[in-house]
């Protein structure tokens, strides 16, 4: 009696073990029903990196609407951005990739390289209207692997009251020298200079790139005099007390919290903080990150790509394509980017955004000047360059190495990793 | 040493099972025995053996993202281990792991023992106070590590504020390569003391008061009682506390990751944070080397576990 019961328990555990290990079987079941009825029903899965949006949010409502229009049920899961790449790779390995995957743009080339994503030639997505600087992150080897759902980038927020008190005219801030002068004035007035995020993750590289590119440096040569000058700019700010030491561990969120405290003159942060800026309780303004010798520095593009992962049943692509087209079509793109607080990837919608919300105009300009991290034909090499780069920034800011030494070591590491 | 001590106890069991051996009932009993064993065997296979096997396999193949998905990664033997061992990060990471583990264990054990000796006297409110000491243990690690990170923040942390009041300059606890490792060690000690306190406290309670009475009659001082009664009698409990502490400390990852991400510039990177960084902390995961570092950690913990069993056996025999 008890023996048979425990054997049954064993079987149950075996089944449970299989559920964990062989979940790949759940997808083909879904495929059968879907292929039988083509576009006439079935469940389509969408993975996105926006766990902050729940069922009641505009974003999820939009997904449901798109599903209804395509005649299918949409099953959406939101993952943490840093989790999503590995989740997608594991799912692809087990053959149960989602039908639609929305993923951070520098990862697209990596997933494409892994053979996880379909090309636009296969999935028939229309990318003609997308701005070339934004689609670049999704292109490699002559193929395009998705459509940007929206873009964001970095710029400098400033606190008007602090600048007034320090006697700084924001129009005078045009290059690195005048920016540093403004920071010094803010410090002299008893306020604080600038805050940013130099954390030892991709986030740190993302924040460093406007200065790196603004110096005229290229990612293929980290230790060029220009590249070293960008690191030196940041480490000098720290040495002179113009930027807080905490930037070394700041995420963009903690850096924003420092700025929202109201003592900082400047903060380098992204489009997505616009809502928080309105709640900060002080007057703020936004300028593009200045290049070393004046002009606007190229900031890296942030934002995600909508892609269609490879499926065993290729008949599913038609419906997936409808879902993606629904999210990215000119008509719906406005709703999508508004729901996500992004800048649209197409000229037409960008114009509409700046007219309807003049505050976004500066961000539209910034996005137009922005550059994909995996562009310049770097593709899958970018992550291998980015890691030594954020390491070098950390080493220089913490005083472990001189800017020159840090960048020389980083270049050596990047060169050996990308060869 | 070679004399098998447990043999006499085992023999009667065999003898008792003897008479049943011939009958069909025995086979039934054997099946029943396997039935009882099956759940745990399946559980161990599915949740311990298989993941271990996969981790070993990951570390012995050259995985790129492509071959990870396609499943055709070439077997490269110990190439990943060689890469990891010759990596510039390995030496410092190993040293940090050793420092982190040894210093954490030493302080956790000493403080835990001191507190256990203090609380074993059972004074009024001692139970309440002892419960308060358990708080670090009950808090989710993400809460305690974030709180430590806030307290140690260079610019807005309470620790630097207090130092400022006392007239000392700010210390870059988490952002200076000279301090970051010590900061995470301090936080880890705080988290580990309650565990040591609880286990050592229960160990102390198991020591018969009569031994102390005898010692007191012989005129032993407080220190002598501790040195010659408490300490030797507490040795088995101490050993298991230290071993468990070692395993827990070797694998500490979340605390360091939340407080410093192993930085700045690798100054608080241990083998566990390095393993995570290789496998998950980048845009492109390097599963092979990450698994190799993980296996080195497992092997280290296992080695100390075996050492413990060996010492234990020798102790039992003597």
Interface residues (C-beta under 8 A of the other chain):
Chain A: X2 X3 X4 X6 X7 X9 X10 X13 X14 X16 X17 X20 X21 X82 X85 X86 X89 X92 X93 X106 X107 X110 X111 X113 X114 X115 X116 X199 X200 X201 X202 X244 X245 X246 X248 X249 X258 X380 X382 X383 X384 X386 X387 X391 X394 X395 X397 X398 X399 X400 X401
Chain B: X31 X32 X35 X36 X38 X39 X41 X42 X43 X45 X46 X47 X50 X64 X65 X66 X68 X69 X70 X71 X149 X153 X154 X155 X156 X170 X172 X174 X175 X176 X177 X260 X261 X262 X263 X264 X265 X266 X267 X280 X281 X282 X283 X284 X285
